[in-house]
C-alpha cells in the first residue's frame, strides 16, 4: 500500500471512529473529526503531515525489492 493511500485510510478511519464516539459515547467525540479536518487543511497548505512522518518511520510505503513485492 502506498503512503498516500495509507494516510487516506488513517484519516477516514479516525473520522468514522469519531462519529461512533459521538453517537455512542459523547458529543465530544466530534473533536477528533475536527482535529483530523484541521490537520488535513494545514497539511495542504504547508506540506507537513504528522501522520506521514509517523507512517514513514513505521515503514509504510517503503519500496521492497522486486522479488519480494509479489509475495
C-alpha positions in Angstrom: 0.0 0.0 0.0 1.3 3.4 -0.9 1.9 6.1 1.8 -0.8 8.3 0.3 -3.4 5.6 0.4 -2.4 4.8 4.0 -2.9 8.4 5.0 -6.3 8.5 3.4 -7.2 5.2 5.2 -6.0 6.5 8.5 -7.8 9.9 8.2 -11.1 8.2 7.1 -10.8 5.7 9.9 -10.3 8.4 12.5 -13.4 10.3 11.2 -15.5 7.1 11.4 -14.3 6.4 14.9 -15.1 10.0 15.8 -18.6 9.6 14.6 -19.1 6.4 16.5 -17.8 8.1 19.7 -20.2 10.9 19.1 -23.1 8.6 18.6 -22.4 6.1 21.4 -20.3 7.9 24.0 -20.3 11.7 24.0 -20.8 14.7 21.7 -17.1 15.5 22.5 -16.2 12.7 20.0 -16.6 15.2 17.2 -13.5 16.9 18.4 -11.5 14.1 16.9 -13.1 14.7 13.5 -12.5 18.4 13.8 -8.8 17.8 14.6 -8.4 15.4 11.6 -10.1 18.0 9.3 -7.9 20.9 10.5 -4.8 18.7 10.1 -5.8 17.9 6.5 -6.3 21.6 5.7 -3.0 22.7 7.3 -1.1 19.9 5.5 -2.5 21.0 2.2 -1.1 24.5 2.8 2.2 23.6 4.5 3.1 20.2 3.0 3.7 18.9 6.5 1.7 15.9 7.7 2.4 14.4 11.1 0.7 11.1 10.1 3.0 10.9 7.1 6.1 11.2 9.3 4.9 8.5 11.7 3.9 6.1 8.9 7.2 6.6 7.2 9.0 5.7 10.4 6.9 2.6 10.6 8.0 1.6 7.1 4.7 2.1 5.4 5.1 2.7 1.7 8.7 1.6 1.7 9.9 0.1 -1.5 10.7 -3.6 -1.5 13.0 -5.4 -3.9 11.1 -6.7 -6.9 11.3 -10.3 -5.9 9.6 -9.6 -2.6 6.9 -7.3 -3.9 4.6 -10.0 -5.0 5.0 -12.4 -2.1 
